[in-house]
Amino acid sequence: MFKAIKTLVERLDGAVPFRMIPAVITTAVLFALLLIPCPEGLTPKAWGLVGIFLTTIVAIILKVMPIGVMAMMAIVIVSLSQVTAGSSKAAIADALGSFSNPLIWLIVVAIFISRGLKKTGLGNRIGLLFIALLGKKTVGIGYGLAACELLLAPFTPSNTARGGGIVHPVMRSIAGAFDSDPKKGTQGKVGTYLALVNYHANPITSAMFLTATAPNPLVVDYVAKATNQSLHLSWTTWALCMLLPGLICLALMPLVIYLMAPPELKVTPNAVDYARTELARMGRLNIREKIMMGTFALLLLLWANVPAMIFGPALTLDPTVVAFVGLFVLIITGTLDWDDVLSEKSAWDTLVWFGALVMMAEQLNKLGVITWFSDAMKTAIASSGMGWEAVAVVLVLVFVFSHYLFASTTAHISAMMLAFLGVGALLIPAEYVVPFMLMMTAGSAIMMTLTHYATGTSPIIFGSGYVSLGKWWQVGFVMCVLELAIFAVLGSMWWKFLGLW
């Protein structure tokens, strides 16, 4: 009997365009969640959306079908079930609403722009320069990418633009120079390792500077409100507080990833000579490479708000506007053409799956799920009788790891951070409030490590295909725990040395 069932499942698995057993498990998860009585404080529609969201995550983890198809499934179910609205017309408007989100288009356009590095040859040249300088060992190249992130972070308020639009194309060019390409199945040579270093440098540098990512000023405002303006983080104070623990995280991160995702090519003794030979063969910069360099310089200046600093706030431009300016410059100069844009499958795939996840995260907030969760946490902690040390730990961990439910750091911080800071300020002794606030501040960036949809940078790097979903989540969890531990132990000692508590 068992053998017959197994044979039938195997036949069906080969006949359908999805993986049969993961599909059955995912369907069972959906029905199990929907059969659970709606928790008090939530509407049935809100609970239904929770079920759809969690089921989509399970389907993505189990790889039932490509991630874009799973995202489309979520859009269809949200629209048919009408959990966000009272009619199918309003529901489909909600389901497609996030596709006008500027952050999503920043990601997509950044992928288009990065194609120019490959087409012009500039990316290959930059990769060869890195190899010539640091290419004796793969881990050395990893540290070079981390140093590049650190150098750009104070001046690039969009972590997506920095990690996905500037550093990632360089990383891909370096991987390409070693013939490490997901399309060839050779991503394990150096590409997987370098892609993970490329990504995990981004949350660390985002935590180190007030101007390194968009929601950081909001964090400053919430910390000030929660402490009745007694702790106001200026740019200098923020940088000084995060300097030592951030540098230690950056120093350890390439080594930890080296252990978790070791590159096949660890030592490359001939790489330096090869790089120098190839650079000599390439000769001087051609005109398209110069245009590409000029475009990147323009993007960096605009992303860093340099014109606004010089001429006034009227010249402040949204990062997505800047990205479109860069893309237009590349097209109008002939550096890229429209066929290049149309053929960049990874960008369009990212648009679909990231847009769907952002939509569900936004609707969870709109339907009150996040507020319900936050209020339940406050009530449970206040009535638990826990000591203040346990309260502080629980608040930080729940805030950070609830980021599994979010596809935007800004949305997460907006929805939950002030409530958690307020509970901490009430229940933690006054002399320990400052280190708690600084831990929450660091955690608001560290939480980006967790998933492939955690922030705008992650879908760009994940979408390039160098890292499997399982490896991404595994490394993300370990790095999150490690970085939290570093900030909690060494960070607290550093803040004590600075006289902040």
C-alpha positions in Angstrom: 0.0 0.0 0.0 2.7 2.4 1.0 4.7 1.5 -2.1 1.7 2.2 -4.3 1.1 5.6 -2.7 4.8 6.5 -3.1 4.7 5.5 -6.8 1.6 7.6 -7.3 3.1 10.7 -5.6 6.3 10.3 -7.7 4.2 10.2 -10.9 2.2 13.2 -9.9 5.3 15.0 -8.9 6.7 14.6 -12.4 3.5 15.6 -14.0 2.8 18.9 -12.3 4.9 22.1 -12.5 5.4 22.2 -8.8 6.9 20.0 -6.0 4.2 17.8 -4.8 5.1 17.1 -1.2 6.1 20.7 -0.3 2.9 21.9 -2.0 0.8 19.5 0.2 2.7 20.7 3.3 2.1 24.3 2.4 -1.6 23.8 1.8 -1.9 22.0 5.1 -0.2 24.9 6.9 -2.7 27.3 5.3 -5.8 25.3 6.3 -4.4 24.7 9.8 -3.8 28.4 10.3 -7.3 29.3 9.0 -8.9 26.7 11.3 -7.3 28.3 14.4 -9.9 30.5 16.1 -9.3 34.2 15.4 -7.3 35.7 18.4 -9.0 38.3 20.5 -8.2 41.8 19.2 -8.0 40.8 15.6 -10.7 40.7 12.9 -11.2 37.5 11.0 -9.9 39.2 7.8 -6.7 40.3 9.7 -6.2 36.7 10.9 -6.8 35.4 7.4 -4.1 37.7 6.0 -1.7 36.4 8.7 -2.4 32.9 7.5 -1.8 33.9 3.8 1.5 35.6 4.7 2.9 32.8 6.8 1.8 30.2 4.2 3.6 32.2 1.5 6.8 32.3 3.6 6.6 28.5 4.1 6.0 28.0 0.3 9.1 30.1 -0.4 11.2 28.2 2.1 10.1 24.8 0.8 10.6 25.9 -2.8 7.2 24.7 -4.0 7.7 26.8 -7.2 9.9 29.8 -8.1 9.6 32.6 -5.7 7.9 34.9 -8.3 5.2 32.3 -8.7 4.7 32.0 -5.0 4.4 35.8 -4.8 1.8 35.8 -7.6 -0.1 33.1 -5.6 -0.2 35.4 -2.7 -1.6 38.2 -4.8 -4.3 35.9 -6.2 -5.3 34.6 -2.8 -5.4 38.1 -1.3 -7.6 39.3 -4.1 -10.0 36.3 -4.1 -10.3 36.1 -0.3 -10.8 39.9 -0.1 -9.1 39.9 3.3 -8.0 43.5 2.8 -11.2 45.0 1.4 -14.9 44.5 0.9 -14.9 43.8 -2.9 -12.6 42.1 -5.4 -12.0 45.4 -7.1 -10.7 47.0 -3.9 -8.8 43.9 -2.9 -6.9 43.7 -6.2 -6.1 47.4 -5.8 -4.6 46.6 -2.4 -2.8 43.5 -3.7 -1.1 45.6 -6.5 -0.7 48.8 -4.5 2.9 48.1 -3.5 4.1 48.1 -7.1 4.0 51.9 -6.9 6.3 51.8 -3.9 9.4 54.0 -4.6 11.7 51.6 -2.7 10.8 48.7 -4.9 11.6 50.7 -8.0 14.8 51.8 -6.5 15.8 48.1 -6.2 14.7 47.4 -9.8 16.5 50.4 -11.3 19.6 49.7 -9.3 19.7 46.2 -11.0 19.3 47.8 -14.4 22.2 50.3 -13.7 24.4 47.5 -12.5 24.0 45.8 -15.9 25.9 48.8 -17.4 29.1 47.7 -15.4 29.1 44.4 -17.2 28.2 45.7 -20.6 30.8 48.4 -20.7 33.6 46.3 -19.1 34.1 48.8 -16.3 32.9 46.2 -13.8 35.4 43.7 -15.0 38.1 46.4 -14.7 37.1 47.2 -11.2 37.1 43.6 -10.3 40.5 43.1 -11.7 41.8 46.0 -9.7 40.5 44.5 -6.5 42.1 41.2 -7.4 45.4 42.9 -8.2 45.3 44.5 -4.7 43.8 41.8 -2.5 43.5 38.8 -4.7 46.0 36.4 -3.1 43.2 35.1 -0.9 39.4 35.2 -1.4 38.9 36.4 2.2 41.1 39.4 1.4 38.7 40.3 -1.4 35.8 40.0 1.2 37.5 42.5 3.4 38.0 44.8 0.5 34.2 44.8 -0.1 33.5 45.4 3.6 36.0 48.3 3.5 34.2 49.7 0.4 30.9 49.6 2.3 32.4 51.3 5.3 33.9 54.1 3.2 30.5 54.8 1.5 28.2 54.4 4.4 28.5 57.9 6.0 27.6 59.6 2.7 24.9 57.3 1.3 21.6 57.6 3.2 20.1 54.7 1.1 21.5 51.4 2.2 19.9 49.9 -0.9 21.7 52.3 -3.2 25.0 51.6 -1.5 24.9 47.8 -1.1 22.8 46.9 -4.1 23.6 49.7 -6.5 27.3 50.5 -5.9 29.0 47.6 -4.1 27.1 44.7 -5.6 28.0 45.3 -9.2 31.7 45.4 -8.2 31.2 42.1 -6.3 29.6 40.5 -9.4 32.5 41.7 -11.5 35.0 40.2 -9.2 33.1 36.9 -9.1 33.0 36.9 -12.9 36.7 37.4 -13.1 37.1 34.0 -11.4 34.4 32.5 -13.7 32.0 32.1 -10.7 28.6 32.4 -12.3 25.2 31.0 -11.1 24.2 30.4 -14.7 27.2 28.1 -15.1 26.6 26.4 -11.7 30.0 27.8 -10.5 28.7 30.2 -8.0 30.5 28.3 -5.2 34.0 29.2 -6.5 34.0 32.6 -4.9 30.6 34.2 -5.7 28.5 32.7 -2.8 31.0 33.9 -0.3 31.5 37.3 -1.8 27.7 37.9 -2.2 27.2 37.1 1.5 30.0 39.4 2.6 28.6 42.1 0.2 25.2 41.8 1.9 26.2 41.4 5.6 28.5 44.4 5.5 25.4 46.5 4.6 23.4 46.1 7.9 26.6 46.6 10.0 27.5 49.9 8.3 23.8 50.9 8.4 24.1 50.6 12.2 27.3 52.7 12.4 26.2 56.0 11.0 23.0 58.1 11.3 23.2 58.9 7.6 23.8 55.3 6.5 20.1 54.3 6.0 16.8 56.1 5.6 15.0 55.1 8.9 17.9 56.1 11.2 16.6 59.7 11.7 13.2 58.1 12.8 15.1 56.0 15.3 16.7 59.2 16.7 13.3 60.8 17.1 11.8 57.7 18.8 14.7 57.4 21.2 14.3 61.1 22.2 10.6 60.8 22.7 10.9 57.6 24.8 13.5 59.3 27.1 11.7 62.6 27.3 14.5 64.2 25.2 17.2 63.2 27.7 19.0 61.1 25.0 19.2 62.7 21.7 21.6 61.0 19.3 23.5 63.5 17.1 25.4 62.4 14.1 28.7 62.4 16.1 27.2 60.7 19.1 25.7 57.9 17.0 28.9 57.3 15.1 31.0 57.3 18.3 28.6 54.9 20.1 28.6 52.4 17.2 32.2 52.8 16.1 33.9 50.1 18.2 31.2 47.3 18.1 30.6 48.1 14.5 34.3 47.7 13.5 34.5 44.5 15.5 31.5 43.1 13.6 33.0 44.1 10.3 36.3 42.5 11.3 34.7 39.2 12.3 31.9 39.0 9.6 34.1 37.9 6.6 35.7 35.2 8.8 32.4 33.8 10.1 30.9 33.7 6.6 34.2 32.1 5.4 33.5 29.2 7.9 29.7 29.0 7.0 30.0 29.3 3.3 33.6 28.6 2.4 34.6 29.5 -1.2 36.0 26.7 -3.3 38.9 28.9 -4.3 40.5 29.9 -1.0 44.0 30.7 -2.2 44.6 32.2 -5.6 48.3 32.6 -6.0 48.2 33.4 -9.7 45.3 35.8 -9.4 47.4 38.9 -8.9 49.5 38.3 -12.0 46.5 37.3 -14.0 44.7 40.6 -13.0 47.6 42.7 -13.9 48.0 41.0 -17.3 44.3 41.5 -18.0 44.4 45.1 -17.0 47.3 45.7 -19.3 45.4 44.0 -22.1 42.3 46.1 -21.6 44.4 49.3 -21.9 42.9 52.7 -21.1 39.3 53.5 -20.2 37.0 53.6 -23.2 34.4 56.3 -23.6 31.5 54.1 -22.3 33.5 53.2 -19.2 34.1 56.9 -18.6 30.3 57.5 -18.9 29.6 54.7 -16.5 32.1 56.2 -14.0 30.6 59.6 -14.4 27.1 58.2 -13.8 28.2 56.5 -10.6 29.9 59.7 -9.4 26.7 61.6 -10.1 24.6 59.0 -8.3 26.9 59.0 -5.3 26.8 62.8 -5.0 23.0 62.9 -5.3 22.4 60.0 -3.0 24.7 61.7 -0.4 22.7 64.9 -0.8 25.8 67.0 -1.6 23.8 69.5 -3.8 21.4 70.0 -0.9 24.2 70.6 1.5 25.7 73.2 -0.7 22.7 75.0 -2.2 19.9 74.2 0.3 17.2 71.6 0.9 15.3 72.5 -2.2 17.8 70.3 -4.1 17.2 67.2 -1.9 16.2 64.3 -4.2 14.5 61.0 -3.2 16.9 58.1 -3.8 14.5 56.5 -6.3 14.4 59.7 -8.3 18.3 59.7 -8.4 18.3 56.1 -9.6 16.0 56.9 -12.5 18.2 59.9 -13.4 21.2 57.5 -13.5 19.3 55.0 -15.7 18.1 57.7 -18.0 21.7 59.1 -18.4 22.9 55.6 -19.3 20.1 55.1 -21.9 20.3 58.5 -23.5 24.1 58.2 -23.9 23.7 54.7 -25.5 25.6 53.0 -22.7 22.5 50.9 -22.1 19.6 50.4 -24.6 16.0 49.5 -24.0 16.6 45.9 -24.9 19.1 45.7 -22.0 16.3 46.9 -19.6 13.8 44.5 -21.0 16.1 41.5 -20.9 17.2 42.0 -17.2 15.0 39.1 -15.9 16.3 39.3 -12.3 15.0 42.9 -12.0 11.5 42.0 -13.2 11.4 38.9 -11.1 12.4 40.9 -8.0 9.7 43.5 -8.8 7.0 40.7 -8.6 8.1 38.8 -5.5 9.4 41.7 -3.4 6.3 43.8 -4.3 4.0 41.0 -3.1 5.9 40.6 0.2 5.9 44.3 0.8 2.2 44.4 0.0 1.4 41.8 2.7 3.6 43.4 5.3 1.9 46.8 4.7 -1.6 45.3 4.9 -0.7 43.5 8.1 0.1 46.9 9.6 -3.0 48.5 8.0 -5.3 45.8 9.5 -3.9 46.2 12.9 -1.9 43.0 13.2 1.3 44.7 14.1 -0.3 47.0 16.7 -2.1 44.0 18.2 1.2 42.0 18.4 3.0 45.0 19.9 0.2 45.7 22.5 0.1 42.0 23.5 3.8 42.1 24.1 3.6 45.2 26.3 0.8 43.6 28.3 2.5 40.3 28.7 5.8 41.8 29.7 4.3 44.3 32.2 2.3 41.5 33.9 5.0 38.8 33.8 6.9 39.9 36.9 10.2 39.4 35.1 13.3 41.2 36.3 14.4 44.2 34.3 17.3 42.3 32.8 14.9 39.8 31.3 12.6 42.5 30.2 15.4 44.3 28.3 16.5 41.0 26.6 13.0 40.1 25.6 12.2 43.5 24.2 15.3 43.6 22.1 15.0 40.0 20.8 11.3 40.2 20.0 11.7 43.6 18.2 14.6 42.3 16.1 13.3 38.8 15.3 9.8 40.1 14.5 11.5 41.5 11.4 10.7 38.1 9.8 7.2 39.6 9.4 8.5 42.8 7.6 9.8 43.6 4.1 10.9 47.1 5.1 13.0 48.4 8.0 11.1 51.7 7.9 7.7 50.0 8.2 9.0 47.9 11.1 10.5 50.8 13.0 7.4 52.9 12.4 5.0 50.3 13.6 6.8 48.9 16.6 9.9 50.7 17.9 8.3 53.5 19.8 6.0 51.1 21.7 9.0 48.9 22.7 11.2 51.8 23.7 8.4 53.2 25.8 7.9 49.8 27.7 11.7 49.7 28.2 11.8 53.2 29.6 9.1 52.4 32.1 10.4 49.0 33.3 14.1 49.3 33.2 16.0 51.2 35.9 16.9 54.8 34.9 20.7 54.1 35.0 20.4 51.3 32.5 18.0 52.9 30.0 20.7 54.4 27.8 22.4 51.0 27.0 18.9 49.6 26.3 18.1 52.4 23.9 21.5 52.0 22.2 20.9 48.2 21.8 17.5 48.9 20.3 19.1 51.4 18.0 21.7 48.9 16.8 19.0 46.2 16.5 17.0 48.3 14.1 19.8 47.8 11.6 21.1 44.4 12.6 17.6 42.9 11.9 18.3 43.4 8.2 20.5 40.3 8.3 17.6 37.9 8.7 15.8 37.3 5.4 16.1 37.8 1.7 13.3 40.4 1.9 14.5 42.2 5.0 15.5 45.4 3.3 15.9 46.8 -0.2 19.5 45.5 -0.5 18.6 41.9 0.1 16.4 41.1 -3.0 19.1 42.7 -5.3 21.9 40.4 -4.0 19.7 37.4 -3.4 18.2 37.8 -6.9 21.6 37.6 -8.5 21.5 33.8 -7.7 24.8 33.3 -5.9 23.2 32.3 -2.5 20.5 29.6 -2.0 17.5 30.5 0.2 18.5 28.1 2.9 22.0 29.4 3.2 20.8 33.0 3.2 18.5 32.4 6.1 21.1 30.2 8.0 23.9 32.8 7.7 21.4 35.6 8.4 20.3 34.1 11.7 23.8 33.4 12.9 25.1 36.8 12.0 22.1 38.5 13.7 22.8 36.6 16.9 26.5 37.2 16.8 26.2 41.0 16.1 23.6 41.4 18.8 26.0 39.6 21.2 28.9 41.9 20.2 26.8 45.0 20.7 25.4 43.8 24.0 28.7 42.8 25.5 31.5 44.9 23.9 29.1 47.7 23.0 27.9 48.1 26.6 31.5 48.2 27.8 32.3 50.8 25.2 29.3 52.9 26.2 30.4 52.6 29.8 33.9 53.8 28.9 32.3 56.8 27.0 30.5 57.7 30.2 27.0 57.3 28.7 25.8 55.2 31.6 
